[in-house]
Amino acid sequence: MDQDDRREWRSRMQSSRSTLSLLCVAPTVSLANDVAKALYRLTPDSAEAQEAAAEAAFQKLVWQLRKELGSPQLDS
């Protein structure tokens, strides 16, 4: 990923985080911030543990978003 790609990625992520801040409850916003921090720390040389932590943070965010939106997938 070159610098232009990184700037675009950061811009999109910030826009998404702003949207979540406006529309979602505090725990969801906090989880989105956790995902952003975890992704920001990743590099092509990141250890598997860092990658797993980022993936886990993302999965927690998705679960929280589904919960907040009342997803029927949580009932199964």
C-alpha positions as CSV (number, residue, x, y, z in Angstrom):
1,M,0.0,0.0,0.0
2,D,1.5,3.3,-1.0
3,Q,1.1,6.6,0.8
4,D,-1.9,7.7,-1.3
5,D,-3.7,4.5,-0.6
6,R,-3.0,4.9,3.1
7,R,-4.3,8.4,3.1
8,E,-7.5,7.3,1.3
9,W,-7.9,4.4,3.7
10,R,-7.5,6.6,6.8
11,S,-10.0,9.2,5.3
12,R,-12.6,6.5,4.7
13,M,-12.1,5.0,8.1
14,Q,-12.4,8.4,9.8
15,S,-15.6,9.1,7.9
16,S,-17.0,5.7,9.0
17,R,-16.0,6.3,12.6
18,S,-17.7,9.7,12.5
19,T,-20.9,8.2,11.2
20,L,-20.8,5.5,14.0
21,S,-20.2,8.3,16.6
22,L,-23.4,10.0,15.4
23,L,-25.6,7.0,15.1
24,C,-24.5,4.4,17.6
25,V,-24.2,3.9,21.4
26,A,-21.0,4.5,23.2
27,P,-19.9,0.8,23.4
28,T,-20.1,0.5,19.6
29,V,-18.1,3.6,19.1
30,S,-15.5,2.3,21.5
31,L,-15.2,-1.0,19.7
32,A,-14.8,0.9,16.4
33,N,-12.0,2.9,17.9
34,D,-10.4,-0.4,19.1
35,V,-10.5,-1.7,15.5
36,A,-9.0,1.5,14.1
37,K,-6.2,1.3,16.6
38,A,-5.5,-2.3,15.9
39,L,-5.5,-1.7,12.1
40,Y,-3.3,1.3,12.4
41,R,-0.6,-0.8,14.2
42,L,-0.6,-3.5,11.5
43,T,2.3,-3.5,9.0
44,P,3.3,-6.0,6.4
45,D,5.7,-7.4,9.0
46,S,3.2,-7.7,11.8
47,A,3.2,-10.8,14.0
48,E,0.4,-13.2,13.8
49,A,-0.7,-12.2,17.3
50,Q,-1.2,-8.6,16.1
51,E,-3.2,-9.8,13.1
52,A,-5.3,-12.0,15.4
53,A,-5.9,-9.1,17.7
54,A,-7.1,-6.9,14.9
55,E,-9.4,-9.7,13.6
56,A,-10.8,-10.3,17.1
57,A,-11.5,-6.5,17.5
58,F,-13.3,-6.5,14.2
59,Q,-15.4,-9.5,15.1
60,K,-16.4,-7.8,18.4
61,L,-17.4,-4.7,16.5
62,V,-19.5,-6.7,14.0
63,W,-21.2,-8.6,16.9
64,Q,-22.0,-5.3,18.7
65,L,-23.4,-3.7,15.5
66,R,-25.6,-6.7,14.9
67,K,-26.8,-6.5,18.5
68,E,-27.5,-2.8,18.3
69,L,-29.4,-3.3,15.0
70,G,-31.4,-6.2,16.4
71,S,-30.1,-8.7,13.9
72,P,-31.9,-12.1,13.9
73,Q,-28.5,-13.8,13.4
74,L,-27.8,-13.4,17.1
75,D,-30.8,-15.6,17.9
76,S,-29.2,-18.7,16.3
